[in-house]
Amino acid sequence: MVFDSCFSWSIILFHAISIPREVGNYVVVAMDEVIKTVISVGDRVAVTSDEPGCRVVGEVVSVTSTHIKLRKYVPMSEAVMRQFSLPPVMASMFPVASQSSVEELIATTDLMKSSITSIINIVFIVPIQELENGMVHITGAGNLYFIRYAFNNEGIIVSVPPSLYFSNYWIQPISMRLFGALNMLSYHIKKSLFHVAESQQARKSFRLFFPREAFYYLFTQVTDASAIKGSIRRRQRIIKYYDTLKTESAMKENDIVYLRILTTLALKNIRMILGAGVGIGCSSAKPTKNSPIQYCAINSQLNSIESSAIVPPEVLRKPFNPIKCNGIDFFYIQQNSSLCCHIRFTKIVVASPDIATSRIPAAHIVREASSAYVGAWFNYNGRTYEIININLVEQTCTCDTVDEPPHATAELPLRLVDNLVDSFGS
């Protein structure tokens, strides 16, 4: 994307927006200050504590023009689990919660009053059932927590409702609106780095409607100084369509705000907002009804954003020009709330498990990709079989004969079928 020199632009390299600043030809108001003015009942927030370096997480139960009242959430402790005989978070029941770095909280009946100015950040506290249902994509984000239990007014532990962020609301609190937008953005970025064929370019793009408050929240939460931030006003030719069946060519101006993630530290920063899995994917086959689970395998292809330690010099000279290095570019058009995302990555062969686990510790790597596939034929015990289903969990294949009736179905080990498929026709 090349821009004409007549367009005004400015680069902003700063840790956070704390006061209104002139960006390009318009003013960007401090997002962290604006959020404090729109906090409402039902929002989850973090506020400063009396103890230095500590913060309190809670749910807003009432709001005035200057203060908020919070229901406090505290970390789950071993003492509480022993007192009320609560089960631990086991991998067999809660694989996502147990294998991720998401912290568990418990809702108390304690209330505290705090000033609006003490709000540090929005937080997301999801029920554990939502965390486990596969719809939460920002796992690993710094302000994401999960909850199983809460104290009621009698001081008894009760289970929290299983759904919160994916329930129906006429009007959602700001924290839920931010969660929904950031969660969907994380999903699209992750999806872009999966199922990439070897013949495809190591570049993906997508566009989606994105609420303005969610973009500026993301914009201000990326505090690393190496993140490239800026704006431009760009002319665009459009066609107007009238009810009289007349059409007209016209010009309009778009205010575009940019966020470019090109360094290792900036990528680490964005993962603290959008989740630990952002920027890495695997070119495995798409899961299907017959094969619902796909794993990263030895000799398969890993797609990873391999960022450099410093901002490339050509970006510092011309920050909005196209560049070939790995990274993520966000372009936000304010007039129609449209977010365009460009992702550039590197394809890496998974020669050993550490190639993947060094980039994302939770990676699960299986042995070399199987030679067996649904529809493959092979000879076994004097008959020809076709694979109709592969169970990767149990490492078995369901096969059916293709020669003269009577037909016979067999359940065979995957390793045996691999060898038979490889030797078929040889």
Residue pairs with C-beta under 8 A, 6 or more apart in sequence:
1 320
1 321
1 322
2 321
2 322
3 9
3 232
3 234
3 320
3 321
7 232
7 233
7 234
8 24
8 25
8 232
8 233
9 24
9 230
9 231
9 232
9 320
10 22
10 23
10 24
10 230
10 231
11 228
11 229
11 230
11 319
12 21
12 23
12 229
12 230
13 225
13 226
13 227
13 228
13 229
14 225
14 229
15 223
15 224
15 225
16 32
16 220
16 223
17 28
17 30
17 31
17 32
17 219
17 220
18 30
18 32
18 33
19 30
20 27
20 28
20 29
20 30
21 27
21 28
21 30
23 230
23 231
23 257
24 230
24 231
24 232
24 233
24 255
25 231
25 233
25 255
26 231
26 255
28 216
28 231
28 257
30 220
31 213
31 216
31 217
31 219
31 220
32 220
34 213
34 216
35 119
35 122
35 174
35 213
35 217
36 116
36 117
36 119
37 116
38 174
38 213
39 45
39 60
39 63
39 68
39 116
39 119
39 174
40 60
40 63
40 173
40 174
41 60
41 61
41 62
41 63
41 173
42 59
42 60
42 173
42 175
42 176
43 59
43 60
43 122
43 173
43 174
43 175
44 57
44 58
44 59
44 60
44 73
44 122
44 123
44 124
44 125
44 175
45 57
45 58
45 60
45 68
45 70
45 119
45 120
45 121
45 122
45 123
45 175
46 55
46 56
46 57
46 119
46 120
46 121
46 122
46 123
46 143
47 55
47 56
47 58
47 68
47 70
47 114
47 118
47 119
47 120
48 55
48 56
48 114
48 118
48 120
49 55
49 56
55 120
56 70
56 72
56 112
56 114
57 72
57 73
57 74
57 105
57 123
57 125
57 145
58 70
58 71
58 72
58 73
58 112
59 70
59 71
59 73
59 107
59 125
60 68
60 69
60 70
60 173
61 69
61 70
61 71
61 111
62 68
62 69
63 69
65 116
66 115
66 116
67 113
67 114
67 115
67 116
68 113
68 114
68 115
68 116
68 119
69 111
69 112
69 113
69 114
70 111
70 112
70 113
70 114
71 107
71 108
71 109
71 110
71 111
72 107
72 108
72 110
72 111
72 112
73 105
73 106
73 107
73 108
73 125
73 145
73 147
74 105
74 106
74 108
75 103
75 104
75 105
75 106
76 104
76 105
76 106
76 148
76 149
80 86
80 106
80 157
81 87
81 88
84 149
84 157
86 148
86 149
86 157
87 93
89 97
89 98
89 104
89 128
89 148
90 98
91 98
91 99
94 128
94 131
94 132
95 132
96 131
96 132
96 134
96 136
96 139
97 104
97 128
97 131
97 132
97 146
99 362
100 139
100 140
100 276
100 362
101 140
101 276
102 131
102 139
102 140
102 144
102 145
102 146
103 145
103 146
104 128
104 145
104 146
104 147
104 148
105 125
105 145
105 146
105 147
106 147
106 148
106 149
106 150
106 151
106 157
107 147
107 149
107 150
107 151
107 160
108 150
108 151
109 151
109 152
109 153
109 155
121 143
121 221
122 143
122 174
122 175
122 178
122 217
123 143
123 144
123 145
123 175
124 138
124 141
124 143
124 144
124 145
124 165
124 175
124 178
124 179
125 145
125 146
125 147
125 164
126 136
126 144
126 145
126 146
126 147
126 164
126 165
127 146
127 147
127 148
127 160
127 161
127 162
127 163
127 164
128 146
128 147
128 148
129 162
129 163
130 136
130 162
130 163
130 164
130 165
130 166
131 139
131 146
135 166
135 183
136 144
136 165
136 183
137 183
137 184
137 186
137 187
137 190
137 274
137 275
137 277
138 144
138 179
138 182
138 183
138 186
138 273
138 274
138 275
139 275
139 276
139 277
140 271
140 272
140 275
140 276
140 277
141 182
141 271
141 272
141 273
141 274
141 275
141 276
142 272
142 273
147 160
148 159
148 160
149 157
149 158
149 159
149 160
150 157
150 158
150 159
150 160
151 157
151 158
152 158
164 176
165 176
165 179
165 180
165 183
169 176
172 180
174 213
177 211
177 213
177 214
178 213
178 214
178 217
181 210
181 211
181 214
182 214
182 217
182 218
182 273
182 274
184 208
185 208
185 210
185 214
185 218
185 274
185 339
185 341
186 274
186 275
186 277
186 278
188 206
188 208
188 341
189 274
189 278
189 279
189 328
189 341
189 343
190 275
190 277
190 278
190 281
192 204
192 206
192 281
192 341
192 343
193 204
193 279
193 280
193 281
193 282
193 303
193 304
193 305
193 343
193 345
194 281
194 282
194 283
194 284
194 303
195 283
195 284
195 285
195 286
196 202
196 204
196 281
196 283
196 301
196 303
196 347
197 283
198 283
198 301
198 347
202 303
202 344
202 345
202 346
202 347
203 342
203 343
203 344
203 345
204 342
204 343
204 345
205 340
205 341
205 342
205 343
206 340
206 341
207 338
207 339
207 340
207 341
208 338
208 339
209 337
209 338
209 339
210 332
210 337
210 338
210 339
211 337
212 334
212 337
215 257
215 330
215 332
215 339
218 259
218 273
218 274
218 330
219 229
219 257
219 259
219 332
221 273
222 229
222 259
222 261
222 266
222 269
222 270
222 273
223 269
224 263
224 265
224 266
224 268
224 269
226 262
226 263
226 265
226 266
226 310
226 311
227 259
227 260
227 261
227 263
227 266
227 269
228 258
228 259
228 260
228 262
228 311
228 315
228 319
229 257
229 258
229 259
229 260
230 257
230 258
230 319
230 320
231 255
231 256
231 257
231 258
232 255
232 256
232 258
232 320
233 253
233 254
233 255
233 256
234 253
234 254
234 256
235 251
235 252
235 253
235 254
236 251
236 252
236 253
236 254
237 249
237 250
237 251
238 249
238 250
238 251
238 252
239 247
239 248
239 249
239 250
240 247
240 248
240 249
240 250
241 247
242 248
252 335
254 333
254 334
254 335
255 333
255 334
255 335
256 331
256 332
256 333
256 334
257 331
257 332
257 334
258 319
258 320
258 329
258 330
258 331
258 332
259 329
259 330
259 332
260 315
260 319
260 327
260 328
260 329
260 330
261 267
261 269
261 270
261 307
261 327
261 328
261 329
261 330
262 307
262 308
262 311
262 312
262 315
262 323
262 325
262 326
262 327
263 307
263 308
263 309
263 310
263 311
263 327
264 307
264 308
264 309
265 309
266 307
267 279
267 305
267 307
267 327
267 328
270 278
270 279
270 328
271 278
271 279
276 360
276 362
277 360
279 304
279 305
279 328
279 345
280 302
280 303
280 304
280 305
280 359
280 360
281 302
281 303
281 304
281 345
282 296
282 300
282 301
282 302
282 303
282 350
282 356
283 300
283 301
283 302
283 303
283 347
284 294
284 295
284 296
284 297
284 300
285 291
285 294
286 294
287 293
287 294
290 374
290 388
290 389
290 390
291 374
291 389
291 390
291 392
293 392
293 393
294 392
295 364
295 365
295 366
295 392
296 302
296 350
296 356
296 363
296 364
296 365
296 366
297 350
297 365
297 366
297 367
297 368
297 369
297 370
298 350
298 351
298 352
298 353
298 365
298 366
298 367
298 368
298 369
299 349
299 350
299 351
299 368
299 369
300 349
300 350
300 369
301 347
301 348
301 349
301 350
302 347
302 348
302 349
302 350
302 355
302 356
302 359
303 345
303 346
303 347
303 348
304 345
304 346
304 348
304 359
305 326
305 327
305 328
305 343
305 344
305 345
305 346
306 326
306 345
306 346
307 325
307 326
307 327
308 325
308 326
312 323
312 325
314 321
314 323
315 321
315 323
324 344
325 344
326 344
326 345
326 346
327 343
327 344
328 341
328 342
328 343
328 344
329 341
329 342
329 343
330 339
330 340
330 341
331 339
331 340
331 341
331 342
332 338
332 339
332 340
333 339
333 340
348 355
349 355
350 356
350 365
353 363
353 365
356 363
356 365
357 363
357 365
366 392
370 390
370 414
370 418
371 418
371 419
371 421
371 422
372 387
372 390
372 397
372 414
372 417
372 418
372 421
373 387
373 390
373 421
374 387
374 388
374 389
374 390
375 386
375 387
376 386
376 387
376 421
376 424
377 384
377 385
377 386
377 387
377 402
377 421
377 424
378 384
378 385
378 387
378 399
378 417
378 420
378 421
378 423
378 424
379 385
379 420
379 424
380 399
380 410
380 412
380 420
383 401
383 403
383 408
384 401
384 402
384 403
385 399
385 400
385 401
385 402
385 410
386 399
386 400
386 401
386 402
387 397
387 398
387 399
387 417
387 421
388 398
388 399
388 400
389 397
389 398
390 396
390 397
390 398
390 414
391 397
391 398
391 414
392 414
395 413
395 414
395 415
396 411
396 412
396 413
396 414
397 411
397 412
397 413
397 414
397 417
398 409
398 410
398 411
399 409
399 410
399 411
399 412
399 417
400 407
400 408
400 409
400 410
401 407
401 408
401 409
